[in-house]
Amino acid sequence: MTDSLPILPDDLPFFTGISPDKRMAMLTCLGARVRTVRKGEFLVLAQDEVRYIGIVLSGEIHMIHEDRWGDKAVLAVIRSGGLFGETFVCGTVLQSIVTFQAVKNTKFLVLPFHKVLHVCTNACPFHFQLIENMLRLMADKNAQLLEKLEVISKKTLRKKLLTYFSFQSEQVGSPTFTIPITRTQLADYLCADRTAVARELSHMKADGLIEIDQQRVTLY
């Protein structure tokens, strides 16, 4: 579903350095549009061509890889302010190798990539700031994927969980934090069986490594 252009939140990283009074003119120049999808809907399927950059305005999207045997892995969690699709529109192969799915009711901004990358004939000054912001967000996404790689490279499920929890603890600066995904999504993120994850969490609690209540965790 396509909506009319909204007033953008002031804290969207993609528009850092661009004054609010310039943003509506910028969105019109870029040919931006807003889409709304419901929880569970797919925005992009594997093998789809991607020709736009998506910016999440509200809600949450998961970047998912599914192999030929049906096993799923959550590669990245994209929340308000995050980008998706930029990996493919920036490359030589436009076909996505992953699926993007809304896990909450989600509103996102669609920006045609060629209009973002190339300065228009009006030489709008915000274009250069926009490109700089996009590169910074792409670097942040790469860091998130490297974090995921470090987690799943651990040889045991316990070490994977402890590494993931350590990253979550570091982000909030506290040993107590809330996991931003459900148990099922955590299992997908770890590329593990949900039952095995639940069992290992119980063992870790019994061994005094963690305290866990639903998605609330304390790391000892």
N, C-alpha and C positions, 0 to 999 in steps of 0.2 A: 504494500500500500504506500502510495506517495503522498506526502503532506506538503503544505506550503512552508516556505523557509521560516524558521523560528528566530527569535532573539537568542544569540548564542551565550552560553555561560561564560563569565569572565575568566574562569580558570582553565579553559581548554588549552593544553600545551601546544597544540598545532597552530594556535593563533597568538602565541606569545609575541609581544612587541608590536602588535597591530591594534590600534585604538578601536574601541567599540563603534565609534561613529564611522569608521572605514569598513567595517566588516560586512554590512549588507551590500555595499557597492562591490566589494571583493567577491562575495558569493555569487552575485549576478554576473560579474565578469567571468567567473570560472564555470558558470553553468551548473552550479551546485543544486542538489535537490535532497530532500529528506525522505527517508523511508522508515516505516514502522513495521516490525514483525512480531509475531507472538512467540511465546515460549515454545521451544521444540521445532520451530521452523528453520529451514536451511537457507542461508543467504547465498552460499556458493557451494557447489558440489565438486568433488574431484573430477578433473578433466574439463571442467567449465573454463571458458576463456574469461580472464579478468582484465578489464580495461579501466577500472576505476580504483581510487583509494577510498576506503570507508573509515569514518571517524565516529566512534561510539559516543553518542550524546547522553544516553541513559540505558541501563540494562547491562547485559553481559553476554559475550560471545566466546565460544570455545573453538580453537583451531584443532581439528581432529584428524588423525591419520588412521585409516582402516585398511588392513591387509587383505589379501585374497581369501583368507580363512575366516574373516569376520572379526578378527581381534582389533579392538580400538585402543588408541593411545591419545590422551589429551596432551598436545604439544605446547599450547599456550592458552592462558586465560586473559581475555581482553575486556577491560572494564571501561567506564566512562573516561573519555579523553584518549583512549588507545586507538591505534591504527590497525587496519587489516587489509590484506590484498596487495600491500606495497611490494612485497617480495617478488610477486609474479609480474606486475606491470612494469617493474624496473628491469626485468631480465629480458632475455631474447625469446624465451618460451613463455607464452601467455597462459597456457593451460595450468590450472591449479593442480597440485599433487595432494592437496588436503581439502577437507570440508570445513566450512564455517557454519556453526549452528548456534542459534540463540538459545540460551539456557534460562533466560528470563524474558519477559516482554521488553523489547529493545527498540530504541530509536537511534538511527545513525544517519550521518551526512554522507552523501555520495559526491565525490569530486572526480571529474574526468581527468585521468592522469596527464594526458598531453597538454591540457590547459594549465595544470599545476607546474609542470616542468618547464614549459616554454613561456617566456615573457611575452605578454600580449603587445599589440601595436601601440597601445596607449602607454606602454612602459610603466605600468603601475608599480610604485615603489614597494608595495607589500609583497610582490612576487618573490623578491630576493629573500625577504624575511621568512616567507612561507617555505621556501626550499631549505633554508637553514634549519627551520623547526622540524621539517620532515626528516632530514638526515639525523637529527638528534634523537627523534623518536624511533627511527629504524635502528639506531645503535642501542637504544634501551631494549628493543625487542630482541636483538641479537644476544644481549646480556641475559635476558630471561631464558632464551633457548639454551645458552651455555650452562645456566643454572640447572635446567632440566637435564641436560646431558650429564652433568656431574652427579645428580641424584640417581639416575637410572644406571650409571656405570658402576655403582657399588654392587658387590657380589652377593650380598644377602639382603633379604627384605627388611630386616631390622636396621641395617646400615642405611638403606634407602630412606626409611622412615625418619631415622635420626638426622640424616643430612637435610631432608626436606624441612623437618621441624626446626633445625638450626637456622636455615635461611629465613623461615617465617619469624623466628625469635629476633634475629638480627634486624629485620625490616622494621619491627615495632620497638626495638630497644628494650625488650622485656622478656623474661622466661615464660611469661603467660601471654597467650595470644589466641586468636580465633582463626581456625582454618577457613580459608575463603571458598572452599569447595566441599561438596558432600562426600560421604564415605565411598559411594560408588564412583564419583568423579576422581577421588583420590586414588582409588585402585586403578582406574584408567590412566591417570597421570603417571603412576609408578609402573605401568605395564604388568600389573599383577592381578591375581584373582581376588575378588571382593571378600570371599570367605577367609582366604589366607591372610588378608590385611586385617580383618576384624580379629582373627585369632592372634596374630602377632601383636596387635595393639593391647590385647588383654594380657599377653605374656609380659610385654614391656611395662605395663602398669603393675603387675604382680612383682616384677623384679625391681620396682622402685625407680625406673628410668623416667616415667612420665605420670602425670595425672590427667585424665581425659574425661570430659563430660560433654557428650554430643560433639560439637565442633570446637569446644573450648579445651585448650591444652596447656599444661604447665610442664616445662622441660627441666628436669633436675640434673 
